[in-house]
Amino acid sequence: MPLRDLAKKLSVRTRDLRKTPRRRLLPGREDWNFLLTNRIPRRLATRLMGGFSKLPTGPLTGVTIALWRLFSRDLDLSDSKQQRFRSLHDCFIRELRPGARPIDPTPGVMVSPCDAILGAHGRVDGTRLFQAKGFPYRLEELLGDPELVERFRDGAYATLRLKASFYHRFHAPCDADVRRVVYISGDTWNVNPIALRRVEALFTKNERAVVELQPHGSQGRVALVAVAAILVASVRLHCLGATVDLRRRGANPIDVTASYRRGDELGWFQHGSTILVFATRGHALCDGLREGDLVRVGQPLLRLPTPPTEPNPSNPSKP
């Protein structure tokens, strides 16, 4: 091949390479995130992080939190009840100062149980719903109880993602009784948006606790599904009196007797994860909320079904 033709061919080839997106040549930022938080021994990493976070490291804890703030600009401790912590664990499960999260008193609404980013939400189509666009999963795989599946068929749902920097305690969304918790052991995949776009039916794979609530004065039902994740495979529920973690194998239905007022604390995550909120048919997301919005504990989240209007005998409607 003449040198001129060879040079021309190489020039065209170079232009093609320049037009090729960089992510095709090297792993992109999302690829590295997924690899570093999922393609590792997830259970081992979770246990190691759990043990380390509880060490009372004294001054080192302050340095670690300062580094954490450097990489998580949304870590805000200004509303925390305390400003100094003995360990990272104490910081993760920090309590808030009184009044930091006003609970909306409006009748007929169910408030957000946690600080979170609103993810996929809407109506459950039969038993089918979404973790992210194009990634469906089913109630049968998530709830582990046929009775619960039928109860929330065609109901409403909202996905609430707690970032690691968020307040990690969660609260009762309405005045309600808790009669049962179903604990389901599982994996510890990361539950960030990158993983949700790559791992099918991710929520059904991870460890989770299904908390069923009976709202006071209503025939409807509510369920909170606390989904654990890498570095956070441990959920504390006050009604159980113990931490639910990876050592409890299988699907465990646990009968409990507990009553809560709207805004009362139900428990906490050890780090940060996701809460799936389910409500029976007739509930709907409150106006103005959109996917990606930041919601806070006590903020209106779902509207309860409006009871049918009783006909007025003194002014009967015409047939």
N, C-alpha and C positions, 0 to 999 in steps of 0.2 A: 504494500500500500504506500503511495507517495506520501512524503512527510507532510505536505500541505493538507491532504485529506485526513491524515491521522490527527493533526493538530486541530482541525475543524471538528472532528468527532469528539475529541477530548473536551473541547470548549463547550459543545452542546451538553455533554454529560455533566460538566461542572455546573452549568446553569440549572439543569434538572435537579441536582443535589441541593442547590441553594433554595429551590422552590419547595423541596420536601420539608414538611413540618418537622421540627426538631424532635418531637416526641416519637417519631417513627425511627429515629436514629439512636436516641438514648432514652432511657426511662425518664418520664416526666415527673413533675412534683407529685401528682396523684399516684403514680406508680410506686414511688418511693414510700409515700405515706402508707399505702396499702401493704407493701412488702414489710415495712418496719413494724406495723401494728397488727399484722395478721399472719404473716408467714414466719412466725417464730413459735416456740413452745408456749402457747397462750396460757395454759393452766399453770405451768411453772412460773411464768412471768407474773401472773396474777398473785400467786402465793408469795413470791419474793417481794413484790411491791407492797402487799398487805402487811407482811412482817416488818419491812423497812419503815413504812409510814407510821407505825405505832411506836417506833423507838423514840424515847425522850432524849433527843439529841441536843437540847439546850440551845446555845448560840447558833449551832449549825442549822437548826430549824429556821431561824430568821434569815440566814443566808440562802437556804434552799427556797424559801418563799419569795425572797427578793429576785432570785433567778427565775422562778416561776412567773412572777409579774413581768419580767423582761420579755418572756416569750408569749405570755397571755395578757395582752393589754386590757382585756375585759375583766380581769380578776379585781374585784372591788370589795374591800373589807371594811369600808366606811360604815356600813350598816350592821356590822357584826357586833354581838354583845361584848366580845372581848377582842383585844387587839394583839395580844401576845399569846403564843401557843407553845405547848410543850412538845408537840410532834406535828408532822404533816397530817396525820389522821385527825387530830383535833381541829386543824384548819379545814380539812375536807368536810367534817360534819358539824361545823360551827353553827351556833344558834344566832338568831338575829335579835337586835335590840327591840324592846316592846314598841309597837306602832310602825315598824319598818315596812310591814306588808298589810295595809288595811284590807279587811275582808268586805267585799261588796255585799250589802244587806238586801239587795233587791229581791223580792219574792219571785219565784218562777225561773231563777237562773241557777246554774251549777258553775262554781268558780274553778279556776285553774288550781290543781293540787300542788303545783311546783313552779319554780322559775325555769323557763325552757324556751327553746325555739320551736315554733309551731311547724310541724312537718305535714306529711300527707294526712288528709282528713276528708270527711264527707259522709256519705251513706254507704253502709255495707250492702253490697249487691248480693242478696241471698246470704251466702257465707263468704263471699269474695271481697277482698279489699286490697289496698296497695301500701307497700312500704316506701316506694318511690315510683315515679312515672315509668310504666312498662314492667314493673316488678310486683306482680300480684302474689298474695298468699291467702290461706283460708283459715277461718275460725277453728275448723276441726283440728288443724295442725298446731294452732296456737294455744287453745284453752284446755285441751286435754280432758274435757268433760262434755259428753253429748247434751246434757241438760243445759249447760251454759251456752253451748253452740246454738241451740234452738231459741234460747231466751234472747240472744242478741242478733238473731237473724234479721236482716233488713233494718238494723238499728243505725245509730250514728257513731262515728269514731273520730278521735283526734290523736295524732302522734306528737308527743312532747319530748324533745331531746334536751337533756341536761348536759351542758358542756362541763368539762373538768373544772373550769374556773367558777362555775355557778354555785349558788346555795344548794345543798344536796338533800335537804329534808323535804318530805312531802306531806300533804295535809288532806283532810276530808273535804271533798268538793261540795258537800251539802250535809245537812243534818241526817244522819243515817246510822243504822245498825250493821255491824259486821257479824255474819254468822258462819262464814266459811272462808278458808284460804286454801288454794290449790298450789302447792309448790311443785315445780317441774324442773328436774335437773337438766343440764345441757352444757353446751360449749361456751366459749367466752370470746366470740368474734367482736371486733370493734363495731360500734353501731353508728359511726359517723356517716355523712352523706356519701363519701367515696365508697365505703364498704356496701352501703345500701344499694348502690348502682352496680355492684359487681357480684354480690352473693345473693342468690335467689332464696326467698323465704327465710331471710336471716333471723328475724325475730322468733321464728319457730324452732330455730336451732339452739338458741342461747338459753341459759338458766333463767328462770322467771318465777314470779309469785303472782298468782291471780287472786286479787282481793275483791270479793263480791260484797256489794253494799245494798241494803234495802233502805231507800230514802224514807224519812218520816212523812206520813200523810200522803204517800203516793203509791200507786200500784206498779210503777216502773221500777227498773233495776239499773244499777250502775256497777261497772267493774273497772278496777285499775289493774293493769298488768305491768308490774315493775320488772323490766327486762335488764338483767345484769350484762356486763361486758368485760372485755379485757381490763385488768387492773381493778375491777370493781365487782367481782363475782361474790358479792355478799350483800344481803339486803336485811336490814333490821326492821321488824314490825313490832310495835309495842303490844299489840293484841296477842302475840305469841310469846313474848317475854324472852326471846332468844334470837340470835342472828341466824338467818337462813343462808346456808352457803353450800359449796360444792360437795361437802361430805354427806349430804342427805341425798341419796340416789333415788331415781325413779320419780313417778308422779305421786305426790303425797297430798290427799285431801285432809285438811285439818279443821275440825269443828271448833269454833270459838264463840264467845259471847262478849261483845263489846259495843258500846254506843258512843257516837261522836257528834259534836256540834260542828257546823260549818267552820272550817279553818283550824280545827284541832289537829295536832300533829299525829300522823299515822306511823311514821318511821323515817328511815333515811337509807341512802346508798353510801357505800364506803368511799366512792370517788365521783362518779358521774355516769349517767346512762340514759335510759329512755323509759317513759311511762306512756303506755297506750291506754287511753280513756275510751270506754265503751258505754253506751246508753241504749236502752230499748227503743223500739220504734216510736217515732213522734218527736224525739229530741232533734235539735238542729244547732249548728254552730252559730254563735252570736254574730250579729251584723258587724262588719268592719274588720274582721280578722282575716288575714291572708297568710298563705304559706310563707315562711321565712320571718314572720313577725316574732318579736320578743314578747312573751307573756310572763306575768308575775303571779306569785301566789295570791289568791284572793280576787284576781281580775275575772270578770264574767267570761265564761268559755262556752257553755251550752245553755240553750233555752229549754226548759221543761215543757212537756206537752200541755197545751191549753185545754182545760176540761170543757166538755160540751156545755153550751149555754142552756139553762133550764127555761122552757117556755113560760112566759108570764101569763097566769090565768086571767088577769084583769085586762090583758091586751093580747088575746090569742092571735097567732099569725093566720092569715087567710090560706086555705088549701090551694 
